[in-house]
């Protein structure tokens, strides 16, 4: 369904997904919302906004907005257990790194169990 002429996106629930599948789905979703770069690279927060030019403040404001949008999309894709693992993250990049570490660890455990 389209809202105001824009296509809506369904956020995939990543419960039980392997890290590789999770990565592909989330990269596509976050890329479609033009926020993948802020997840991948993060952004630099300014300690002294008063010393920034208007253009720099506008860029910082846009980066913050894109970061929060990405964080929201990541949250929407997680079940309660996965959400708990990243709920204290303050940025999309930090949340993604925690999720990545958690999912990769779970994948390794699954592989070891399959070998036993």
MARRO-949112 format. One record per residue (C-alpha): residue in three letters; residue number from 0; x, y, z. Coordinates in steps of 0.1 Angstrom, whole numbers, padded with zeros to 4 digits, m for minus. Last residue first. Example, Ala and Ser with C-alpha at 12.3 -4.5 7.8 and 13.67 -1.06 7.14 Angstrom:
residues 2
+--------+-----+-------+-------+-------+
: residu : num :    c1 :    c2 :    c3 :
+--------+-----+-------+-------+-------+
:    SER :   1 :  0137 : m0011 :  0071 :
:    ALA :   0 :  0123 : m0045 :  0078 :
+--------+-----+-------+-------+-------+
//
This chain:
residues 116
+--------+-----+-------+-------+-------+
: residu : num :    c1 :    c2 :    c3 :
+--------+-----+-------+-------+-------+
:    UNK : 115 :  0285 : m0331 :  0169 :
:    UNK : 114 :  0291 : m0313 :  0136 :
:    UNK : 113 :  0256 : m0298 :  0136 :
:    UNK : 112 :  0261 : m0284 :  0171 :
:    UNK : 111 :  0293 : m0267 :  0161 :
:    UNK : 110 :  0276 : m0251 :  0131 :
:    UNK : 109 :  0247 : m0238 :  0154 :
:    UNK : 108 :  0272 : m0224 :  0178 :
:    UNK : 107 :  0290 : m0206 :  0150 :
:    UNK : 106 :  0258 : m0191 :  0137 :
:    UNK : 105 :  0249 : m0179 :  0172 :
:    UNK : 104 :  0282 : m0161 :  0175 :
:    UNK : 103 :  0277 : m0145 :  0141 :
:    UNK : 102 :  0243 : m0134 :  0151 :
:    UNK : 101 :  0255 : m0118 :  0184 :
:    UNK : 100 :  0285 : m0101 :  0169 :
:    UNK :  99 :  0264 : m0087 :  0140 :
:    UNK :  98 :  0236 : m0075 :  0164 :
:    UNK :  97 :  0262 : m0057 :  0185 :
:    UNK :  96 :  0278 : m0041 :  0154 :
:    UNK :  95 :  0243 : m0032 :  0140 :
:    UNK :  94 :  0233 : m0015 :  0173 :
:    UNK :  93 :  0266 :  0004 :  0174 :
:    UNK :  92 :  0262 :  0016 :  0138 :
:    UNK :  91 :  0225 :  0025 :  0144 :
:    UNK :  90 :  0235 :  0047 :  0174 :
:    UNK :  89 :  0229 :  0048 :  0211 :
:    UNK :  88 :  0229 :  0010 :  0217 :
:    UNK :  87 :  0212 :  0000 :  0250 :
:    UNK :  86 :  0185 : m0020 :  0233 :
:    UNK :  85 :  0210 : m0041 :  0213 :
:    UNK :  84 :  0208 : m0075 :  0230 :
:    UNK :  83 :  0172 : m0069 :  0243 :
:    UNK :  82 :  0160 : m0064 :  0207 :
:    UNK :  81 :  0173 : m0099 :  0198 :
:    UNK :  80 :  0151 : m0115 :  0225 :
:    UNK :  79 :  0121 : m0093 :  0218 :
:    UNK :  78 :  0120 : m0101 :  0181 :
:    UNK :  77 :  0140 : m0078 :  0158 :
:    UNK :  76 :  0132 : m0062 :  0124 :
:    UNK :  75 :  0115 : m0032 :  0139 :
:    UNK :  74 :  0145 : m0023 :  0160 :
:    UNK :  73 :  0167 : m0023 :  0129 :
:    UNK :  72 :  0143 :  0001 :  0112 :
:    UNK :  71 :  0142 :  0024 :  0142 :
:    UNK :  70 :  0180 :  0025 :  0144 :
:    UNK :  69 :  0181 :  0034 :  0107 :
:    UNK :  68 :  0156 :  0062 :  0112 :
:    UNK :  67 :  0176 :  0074 :  0142 :
:    UNK :  66 :  0208 :  0075 :  0122 :
:    UNK :  65 :  0192 :  0093 :  0093 :
:    UNK :  64 :  0179 :  0119 :  0116 :
:    UNK :  63 :  0212 :  0123 :  0133 :
:    UNK :  62 :  0230 :  0126 :  0100 :
:    UNK :  61 :  0205 :  0152 :  0088 :
:    UNK :  60 :  0210 :  0173 :  0119 :
:    UNK :  59 :  0248 :  0170 :  0115 :
:    UNK :  58 :  0245 :  0181 :  0079 :
:    UNK :  57 :  0223 :  0211 :  0089 :
:    UNK :  56 :  0247 :  0221 :  0117 :
:    UNK :  55 :  0276 :  0219 :  0092 :
:    UNK :  54 :  0257 :  0241 :  0067 :
:    UNK :  53 :  0249 :  0266 :  0094 :
:    UNK :  52 :  0285 :  0268 :  0104 :
:    UNK :  51 :  0296 :  0249 :  0135 :
:    UNK :  50 :  0311 :  0266 :  0166 :
:    UNK :  49 :  0277 :  0265 :  0185 :
:    UNK :  48 :  0275 :  0228 :  0179 :
:    UNK :  47 :  0303 :  0221 :  0203 :
:    UNK :  46 :  0306 :  0184 :  0210 :
:    UNK :  45 :  0298 :  0173 :  0174 :
:    UNK :  44 :  0288 :  0137 :  0167 :
:    UNK :  43 :  0307 :  0120 :  0139 :
:    UNK :  42 :  0287 :  0096 :  0118 :
:    UNK :  41 :  0284 :  0059 :  0115 :
:    UNK :  40 :  0302 :  0040 :  0087 :
:    UNK :  39 :  0280 :  0010 :  0080 :
:    UNK :  38 :  0248 :  0021 :  0097 :
:    UNK :  37 :  0251 :  0057 :  0084 :
:    UNK :  36 :  0258 :  0043 :  0049 :
:    UNK :  35 :  0228 :  0020 :  0050 :
:    UNK :  34 :  0204 :  0050 :  0056 :
:    UNK :  33 :  0190 :  0056 :  0022 :
:    UNK :  32 :  0156 :  0040 :  0029 :
:    UNK :  31 :  0161 :  0014 :  0002 :
:    UNK :  30 :  0197 :  0009 :  0015 :
:    UNK :  29 :  0183 :  0002 :  0049 :
:    UNK :  28 :  0160 : m0025 :  0035 :
:    UNK :  27 :  0186 : m0040 :  0011 :
:    UNK :  26 :  0213 : m0041 :  0038 :
:    UNK :  25 :  0188 : m0055 :  0063 :
:    UNK :  24 :  0178 : m0084 :  0040 :
:    UNK :  23 :  0213 : m0092 :  0030 :
:    UNK :  22 :  0227 : m0090 :  0065 :
:    UNK :  21 :  0200 : m0111 :  0080 :
:    UNK :  20 :  0205 : m0138 :  0054 :
:    UNK :  19 :  0242 : m0139 :  0061 :
:    UNK :  18 :  0237 : m0137 :  0099 :
:    UNK :  17 :  0214 : m0167 :  0098 :
:    UNK :  16 :  0178 : m0159 :  0103 :
:    UNK :  15 :  0159 : m0174 :  0133 :
:    UNK :  14 :  0140 : m0143 :  0140 :
:    UNK :  13 :  0148 : m0116 :  0114 :
:    UNK :  12 :  0114 : m0100 :  0110 :
:    UNK :  11 :  0115 : m0083 :  0076 :
:    UNK :  10 :  0104 : m0047 :  0076 :
:    UNK :   9 :  0077 : m0042 :  0050 :
:    UNK :   8 :  0082 : m0011 :  0029 :
:    UNK :   7 :  0056 :  0013 :  0018 :
:    UNK :   6 :  0057 :  0029 : m0017 :
:    UNK :   5 :  0053 :  0067 : m0016 :
:    UNK :   4 :  0023 :  0084 : m0032 :
:    UNK :   3 :  0011 :  0099 :  0001 :
:    UNK :   2 :  0011 :  0064 :  0016 :
:    UNK :   1 :  0013 :  0035 : m0008 :
:    UNK :   0 :  0000 :  0000 :  0000 :
+--------+-----+-------+-------+-------+
//
